[in-house]
Amino acid sequence: MKKLQTYMLKSFLGPFIFTFFIALFILLLQFLWKYIDDLVGKGLEWHIIARLLFYASSTFVPLALPLAILLSSLMTFGNLGENYELVSIKAAGISLRKAMKPLAILAVFLSIGAFLFSNYVLPVANLKFGSLLYDVRQQKLAFNINEGIFYDGLDNVVIQVGSKDKDNKTIYDVKIYDHTDRKGNTKVTLANKGIMELSHDKQKLIFTLFDGNSYSEIEESGYRKTRPFQRMKFDKQILVFDLGDFQLNRTNEDLFRSHYSMLNIEQLNYSIDSLSKSKVERVEFYQKKYLKRFAYIDQLDSTKVDTVIITDKQVQDSLKYPLINNFNNDAAVQILANSLKNVRSLKENVLFYQKEIESRDLILKKHEVVWNQKFKLSIACLIFFFIGAPLGAIIRKGGLGLPVVISVLFFVVYHVTSITGEKAALTGEWNVNIGVWLSTFVILPIGLFLTWKATTDAPLLDAEIWGRFFNRLRFLRKK
């Protein structure tokens, strides 16, 4: 029995590790395809790219791990069934339930590990990945001056080079426009030849220009009318430009630390509690504020509005006719104008506060979704094992053919259902718990059904039995 358990574990671990890293690699390619424009042409060092890919891979584990468990369990039991090893196991008096036991225990440990990863590792990985990706996307393109093209990557400077030698340092027909004063092309430097090179620390760009002229407009009294002009000829001139903006500047990670995707269970509980209390307080504040405003009728200032004298008879008549009839035309117009102004102001305030409450509610729901996702990952890993293992024993096909197709089909259904439920939860159409756990409720009956069919040796894929079933349906329709 121990040899069988060891053999089952070895048969499972190989495909599991293989499929897990294959899934991570595919998801990583998707990431590169999405952010390729933000990475190319910025002169990033290899270790920056390596760290970014590593952090990105860590954030893809919640997607890759359930898929790897599903595919590897299906491949393992499919290979055992295809090679008639399951038949030999059952012939020796060992049921499929006992054969699955060591892998089921391993699946439980993987589920526990998935929860620990989701709670302690994933928030840190999201923090590192999010902050580094933000800095990379803010990074300027690498310094590169092409022939005959105006380059404006440097602050307040525009450079044009007519041609360059093969050494990429010697340049000809150089034009440099200095826009530091932000007054247009008032300072221009022209040179027939120059040498362009970086300093030793690569923080400065040094232009050594030969045989040229510097032109500038002189600002003095009345210069806008006379436009005095200054020209300075030089045999050699050295210009230095700072390249600090082309270096990757890291942002303080504390600015991203409060995001809901970068919190663990304890931090999420604290944030959800604080957000709930804050939302309730704001709602109560708005209710008290606007109930008071709706509770009274605006009073007219007798010094500004010319009202008529109201008699006792008119008071009695006002019970039958609108109150506005008790005022003359000018007063009625002013009353209506003031009322419309107050109503419009009140409407704008109500809409503003309504958007604020909706924004607070959305943030609160996002925190609750992330809180549920940490438990959802571990449950999904366990359910996918009980889908893949019995299904592999039923179809009896190993390798990367049919198991991959079936695994992807189940995972797509799970993933689409999960996204749909979470979006419905965030929009308020469904309860957060129902929306997040919808995909689990969908695949759980499938796992239970397949496990029951496999452990009871039910001929689920027997064509003859399915033929009899459909024949019975046809017979019942005829009746």
Secondary structure as the mmCIF struct_conf table of DSSP 4:
data_model
#
loop_
_struct_conf.conf_type_id
_struct_conf.id
_struct_conf.beg_label_comp_id
_struct_conf.beg_label_asym_id
_struct_conf.beg_label_seq_id
_struct_conf.end_label_comp_id
_struct_conf.end_label_asym_id
_struct_conf.end_label_seq_id
HELX_RH_AL_P HELX_RH_AL_P1 LYS A 2 LEU A 39
TURN_TY1_P TURN_TY1_P1 VAL A 40 GLY A 41
BEND BEND1 LYS A 42 LYS A 42
HELX_RH_AL_P HELX_RH_AL_P2 TRP A 46 THR A 59
TURN_TY1_P TURN_TY1_P2 PHE A 60 PHE A 60
HELX_RH_AL_P HELX_RH_AL_P3 VAL A 61 GLU A 82
TURN_TY1_P TURN_TY1_P3 ASN A 83 TYR A 84
HELX_RH_AL_P HELX_RH_AL_P4 GLU A 85 ALA A 91
TURN_TY1_P TURN_TY1_P4 ALA A 92 GLY A 93
HELX_RH_AL_P HELX_RH_AL_P5 LEU A 96 LEU A 116
HELX_RH_PI_P HELX_RH_PI_P1 PHE A 117 VAL A 121
HELX_RH_AL_P HELX_RH_AL_P6 LEU A 122 GLN A 138
BEND BEND2 GLN A 139 GLN A 139
HELX_LH_PP_P HELX_LH_PP_P1 LYS A 140 PHE A 143
HELX_LH_PP_P HELX_LH_PP_P2 ILE A 145 ASN A 146
STRN STRN1 GLU A 147 GLU A 147
TURN_TY1_P TURN_TY1_P5 GLY A 148 GLY A 148
STRN STRN2 TYR A 151 TYR A 151
BEND BEND3 LEU A 154 LEU A 154
TURN_TY1_P TURN_TY1_P6 ASP A 155 ASN A 156
STRN STRN3 VAL A 157 LYS A 164
TURN_TY1_P TURN_TY1_P7 LYS A 166 ASP A 167
BEND BEND4 ASN A 168 LYS A 169
STRN STRN4 THR A 170 ASP A 178
TURN_TY1_P TURN_TY1_P8 THR A 180 ASP A 181
BEND BEND5 ARG A 182 ASN A 185
STRN STRN5 LYS A 187 LEU A 198
TURN_TY1_P TURN_TY1_P9 HIS A 200 ASP A 201
BEND BEND6 LYS A 202 GLN A 203
STRN STRN6 LYS A 204 GLU A 217
TURN_TY1_P TURN_TY1_P10 SER A 221 GLY A 222
HELX_RH_AL_P HELX_RH_AL_P7 TYR A 223 THR A 226
STRN STRN7 PHE A 229 ASP A 242
HELX_RH_3T_P HELX_RH_3T_P1 GLY A 244 PHE A 246
BEND BEND7 GLN A 247 GLN A 247
HELX_LH_PP_P HELX_LH_PP_P3 ASN A 249 ASN A 252
HELX_RH_3T_P HELX_RH_3T_P2 GLU A 253 LEU A 255
TURN_TY1_P TURN_TY1_P11 PHE A 256 SER A 258
BEND BEND8 HIS A 259 HIS A 259
HELX_RH_3T_P HELX_RH_3T_P3 TYR A 260 MET A 262
HELX_RH_AL_P HELX_RH_AL_P8 ILE A 265 ALA A 295
BEND BEND9 TYR A 296 TYR A 296
HELX_LH_PP_P HELX_LH_PP_P4 ASP A 298 LEU A 300
TURN_TY1_P TURN_TY1_P12 SER A 302 LYS A 304
BEND BEND10 VAL A 305 VAL A 305
STRN STRN8 THR A 307 THR A 307
HELX_LH_PP_P HELX_LH_PP_P5 VAL A 308 THR A 311
HELX_RH_AL_P HELX_RH_AL_P9 ASP A 312 SER A 318
TURN_TY1_P TURN_TY1_P13 LEU A 319 LYS A 320
BEND BEND11 TYR A 321 TYR A 321
HELX_RH_3T_P HELX_RH_3T_P4 LEU A 323 ASN A 326
STRN STRN9 PHE A 327 PHE A 327
HELX_RH_AL_P HELX_RH_AL_P10 ASN A 329 ILE A 395
TURN_TY1_P TURN_TY1_P14 GLY A 399 LEU A 400
BEND BEND12 GLY A 401 GLY A 401
HELX_RH_AL_P HELX_RH_AL_P11 LEU A 402 LEU A 426
TURN_TY1_P TURN_TY1_P15 THR A 427 GLY A 428
BEND BEND13 GLU A 429 TRP A 430
HELX_RH_AL_P HELX_RH_AL_P12 VAL A 432 THR A 455
TURN_TY1_P TURN_TY1_P16 THR A 456 ASP A 457
TURN_TY1_P TURN_TY1_P17 LEU A 460 LEU A 461
HELX_RH_AL_P HELX_RH_AL_P13 ALA A 463 LYS A 478
#
